[in-house]
Amino acid sequence: MPKRIRVATHLNLEELEQRYRPASDGIQSRQYQIICLWRSGSKRTESYAKTNFA
């Protein structure tokens, strides 16, 4: 069974987007983007496919 992932809610979706778009580090940017996708309702596999995350 896949591991459950919980996303902390101390940042709202808009705040997460503001962090991932200007991030200069590609890894950090993708991590924020994946969290944004999860918060907006995407499933883990969908989020990974959208960001080319392996």
N, CA, C and O atoms as a GROMACS GRO file, in nm:
protein
  216
    1MET      N    1   0.085  -0.119   0.000
    1MET     CA    2   0.000   0.000   0.000
    1MET      C    3   0.089   0.125   0.000
    1MET      O    4   0.187   0.131   0.075
    2PRO      N    5   0.055   0.224  -0.084
    2PRO     CA    6   0.136   0.345  -0.092
    2PRO      C    7   0.136   0.422   0.040
    2PRO      O    8   0.040   0.417   0.117
    3LYS      N    9   0.243   0.491   0.063
    3LYS     CA   10   0.256   0.573   0.181
    3LYS      C   11   0.166   0.696   0.169
    3LYS      O   12   0.161   0.758   0.063
    4ARG      N   13   0.097   0.730   0.275
    4ARG     CA   14   0.014   0.851   0.274
    4ARG      C   15   0.102   0.973   0.291
    4ARG      O   16   0.196   0.974   0.370
    5ILE      N   17   0.068   1.076   0.216
    5ILE     CA   18   0.142   1.201   0.225
    5ILE      C   19   0.047   1.306   0.280
    5ILE      O   20  -0.065   1.323   0.230
    6ARG      N   21   0.091   1.375   0.381
    6ARG     CA   22   0.010   1.482   0.440
    6ARG      C   23   0.076   1.616   0.410
    6ARG      O   24   0.197   1.631   0.423
    7VAL      N   25  -0.005   1.710   0.372
    7VAL     CA   26   0.046   1.843   0.340
    7VAL      C   27   0.002   1.938   0.451
    7VAL      O   28  -0.117   1.952   0.479
    8ALA      N   29   0.099   2.002   0.513
    8ALA     CA   30   0.067   2.099   0.618
    8ALA      C   31  -0.013   2.214   0.559
    8ALA      O   32   0.006   2.252   0.443
    9THR      N   33  -0.101   2.268   0.638
    9THR     CA   34  -0.190   2.373   0.586
    9THR      C   35  -0.154   2.513   0.636
    9THR      O   36  -0.236   2.604   0.628
   10HIS      N   37  -0.031   2.530   0.686
   10HIS     CA   38   0.003   2.663   0.736
   10HIS      C   39   0.027   2.764   0.624
   10HIS      O   40   0.032   2.884   0.649
   11LEU      N   41   0.044   2.716   0.500
   11LEU     CA   42   0.051   2.805   0.384
   11LEU      C   43  -0.067   2.774   0.292
   11LEU      O   44  -0.094   2.657   0.263
   12ASN      N   45  -0.135   2.877   0.246
   12ASN     CA   46  -0.245   2.852   0.154
   12ASN      C   47  -0.190   2.835   0.013
   12ASN      O   48  -0.071   2.854  -0.010
   13LEU      N   49  -0.275   2.800  -0.080
   13LEU     CA   50  -0.233   2.771  -0.217
   13LEU      C   51  -0.164   2.892  -0.281
   13LEU      O   52  -0.063   2.876  -0.350
   14GLU      N   53  -0.216   3.010  -0.259
   14GLU     CA   54  -0.156   3.131  -0.317
   14GLU      C   55  -0.014   3.153  -0.263
   14GLU      O   56   0.076   3.189  -0.339
   15GLU      N   57   0.005   3.133  -0.133
   15GLU     CA   58   0.138   3.151  -0.074
   15GLU      C   59   0.237   3.047  -0.128
   15GLU      O   60   0.353   3.079  -0.152
   16LEU      N   61   0.191   2.924  -0.147
   16LEU     CA   62   0.277   2.821  -0.204
   16LEU      C   63   0.318   2.858  -0.347
   16LEU      O   64   0.434   2.842  -0.384
   17GLU      N   65   0.222   2.906  -0.426
   17GLU     CA   66   0.252   2.946  -0.564
   17GLU      C   67   0.352   3.061  -0.566
   17GLU      O   68   0.440   3.066  -0.653
   18GLN      N   69   0.340   3.153  -0.473
   18GLN     CA   70   0.433   3.266  -0.467
   18GLN      C   71   0.574   3.218  -0.433
   18GLN      O   72   0.671   3.285  -0.468
   19ARG      N   73   0.586   3.107  -0.367
   19ARG     CA   74   0.719   3.054  -0.333
   19ARG      C   75   0.778   2.972  -0.447
   19ARG      O   76   0.899   2.977  -0.470
   20TYR      N   77   0.694   2.896  -0.519
   20TYR     CA   78   0.752   2.807  -0.620
   20TYR      C   79   0.786   2.879  -0.750
   20TYR      O   80   0.883   2.842  -0.815
   21ARG      N   81   0.710   2.978  -0.790
   21ARG     CA   82   0.737   3.044  -0.918
   21ARG      C   83   0.872   3.117  -0.922
   21ARG      O   84   0.944   3.102  -1.020
   22PRO      N   85   0.910   3.194  -0.820
   22PRO     CA   86   1.039   3.264  -0.828
   22PRO      C   87   1.159   3.185  -0.775
   22PRO      O   88   1.270   3.237  -0.776
   23ALA      N   89   1.139   3.063  -0.730
   23ALA     CA   90   1.249   2.986  -0.670
   23ALA      C   91   1.363   2.970  -0.771
   23ALA      O   92   1.340   2.931  -0.886
   24SER      N   93   1.484   2.999  -0.728
   24SER     CA   94   1.600   2.988  -0.817
   24SER      C   95   1.655   2.846  -0.822
   24SER      O   96   1.724   2.809  -0.917
   25ASP      N   97   1.625   2.767  -0.722
   25ASP     CA   98   1.670   2.628  -0.716
   25ASP      C   99   1.563   2.540  -0.782
   25ASP      O  100   1.448   2.540  -0.739
   26GLY      N  101   1.602   2.466  -0.885
   26GLY     CA  102   1.506   2.382  -0.958
   26GLY      C  103   1.439   2.277  -0.872
   26GLY      O  104   1.320   2.250  -0.889
   27ILE      N  105   1.513   2.218  -0.780
   27ILE     CA  106   1.456   2.115  -0.692
   27ILE      C  107   1.351   2.177  -0.601
   27ILE      O  108   1.241   2.123  -0.586
   28GLN      N  109   1.385   2.289  -0.539
   28GLN     CA  110   1.291   2.356  -0.450
   28GLN      C  111   1.166   2.399  -0.526
   28GLN      O  112   1.054   2.385  -0.476
   29SER      N  113   1.184   2.450  -0.645
   29SER     CA  114   1.072   2.493  -0.727
   29SER      C  115   0.976   2.377  -0.756
   29SER      O  116   0.855   2.392  -0.741
   30ARG      N  117   1.030   2.262  -0.796
   30ARG     CA  118   0.947   2.144  -0.826
   30ARG      C  119   0.877   2.093  -0.700
   30ARG      O  120   0.762   2.051  -0.707
   31GLN      N  121   0.945   2.098  -0.586
   31GLN     CA  122   0.882   2.053  -0.461
   31GLN      C  123   0.761   2.140  -0.428
   31GLN      O  124   0.655   2.088  -0.393
   32TYR      N  125   0.777   2.271  -0.439
   32TYR     CA  126   0.664   2.361  -0.414
   32TYR      C  127   0.553   2.339  -0.518
   32TYR      O  128   0.435   2.343  -0.484
   33GLN      N  129   0.591   2.317  -0.643
   33GLN     CA  130   0.491   2.295  -0.747
   33GLN      C  131   0.412   2.168  -0.718
   33GLN      O  132   0.289   2.168  -0.733
   34ILE      N  133   0.479   2.061  -0.679
   34ILE     CA  134   0.409   1.936  -0.647
   34ILE      C  135   0.314   1.957  -0.530
   34ILE      O  136   0.202   1.908  -0.532
   35ILE      N  137   0.359   2.029  -0.427
   35ILE     CA  138   0.272   2.055  -0.312
   35ILE      C  139   0.151   2.137  -0.356
   35ILE      O  140   0.039   2.111  -0.310
   36CYS      N  141   0.171   2.235  -0.444
   36CYS     CA  142   0.058   2.313  -0.496
   36CYS      C  143  -0.042   2.223  -0.567
   36CYS      O  144  -0.163   2.237  -0.548
   37LEU      N  145   0.008   2.132  -0.648
   37LEU     CA  146  -0.081   2.041  -0.720
   37LEU      C  147  -0.158   1.952  -0.623
   37LEU      O  148  -0.277   1.928  -0.643
   38TRP      N  149  -0.090   1.904  -0.519
   38TRP     CA  150  -0.159   1.821  -0.419
   38TRP      C  151  -0.267   1.901  -0.349
   38TRP      O  152  -0.378   1.852  -0.328
   39ARG      N  153  -0.233   2.025  -0.312
   39ARG     CA  154  -0.331   2.109  -0.241
   39ARG      C  155  -0.451   2.142  -0.330
   39ARG      O  156  -0.561   2.164  -0.279
   40SER      N  157  -0.430   2.145  -0.461
   40SER     CA  158  -0.540   2.177  -0.551
   40SER      C  159  -0.618   2.052  -0.593
   40SER      O  160  -0.710   2.061  -0.674
   41GLY      N  161  -0.582   1.936  -0.536
   41GLY     CA  162  -0.661   1.816  -0.559
   41GLY      C  163  -0.602   1.711  -0.650
   41GLY      O  164  -0.663   1.606  -0.669
   42SER      N  165  -0.485   1.734  -0.707
   42SER     CA  166  -0.423   1.634  -0.794
   42SER      C  167  -0.374   1.516  -0.711
   42SER      O  168  -0.331   1.532  -0.597
   43LYS      N  169  -0.381   1.399  -0.770
   43LYS     CA  170  -0.327   1.281  -0.704
   43LYS      C  171  -0.176   1.279  -0.720
   43LYS      O  172  -0.121   1.349  -0.806
   44ARG      N  173  -0.109   1.201  -0.637
   44ARG     CA  174   0.037   1.196  -0.637
   44ARG      C  175   0.091   1.160  -0.776
   44ARG      O  176   0.182   1.227  -0.826
   45THR      N  177   0.038   1.056  -0.837
   45THR     CA  178   0.089   1.013  -0.968
   45THR      C  179   0.065   1.118  -1.075
   45THR      O  180   0.150   1.138  -1.162
   46GLU      N  181  -0.048   1.187  -1.070
   46GLU     CA  182  -0.076   1.295  -1.165
   46GLU      C  183   0.024   1.409  -1.148
   46GLU      O  184   0.074   1.464  -1.245
   47SER      N  185   0.051   1.444  -1.023
   47SER     CA  186   0.145   1.553  -0.993
   47SER      C  187   0.284   1.520  -1.043
   47SER      O  188   0.352   1.606  -1.099
   48TYR      N  189   0.326   1.397  -1.023
   48TYR     CA  190   0.459   1.356  -1.068
   48TYR      C  191   0.467   1.361  -1.219
   48TYR      O  192   0.569   1.403  -1.274
   49ALA      N  193   0.362   1.318  -1.287
   49ALA     CA  194   0.361   1.320  -1.433
   49ALA      C  195   0.366   1.465  -1.486
   49ALA      O  196   0.434   1.492  -1.585
   50LYS      N  197   0.294   1.554  -1.423
   50LYS     CA  198   0.290   1.694  -1.468
   50LYS      C  199   0.424   1.764  -1.450
   50LYS      O  200   0.455   1.857  -1.524
   51THR      N  201   0.503   1.719  -1.352
   51THR     CA  202   0.630   1.786  -1.324
   51THR      C  203   0.751   1.703  -1.368
   51THR      O  204   0.865   1.742  -1.342
   52ASN      N  205   0.727   1.590  -1.434
   52ASN     CA  206   0.835   1.500  -1.477
   52ASN      C  207   0.920   1.453  -1.359
   52ASN      O  208   1.041   1.434  -1.373
   53PHE      N  209   0.857   1.435  -1.245
   53PHE     CA  210   0.925   1.388  -1.125
   53PHE      C  211   0.932   1.236  -1.129
   53PHE      O  212   0.831   1.170  -1.155
   54ALA      N  213   1.049   1.182  -1.103
   54ALA     CA  214   1.064   1.035  -1.107
   54ALA      C  215   1.061   0.977  -0.969
   54ALA      O  216   1.073   0.855  -0.953
   0.00000   0.00000   0.00000
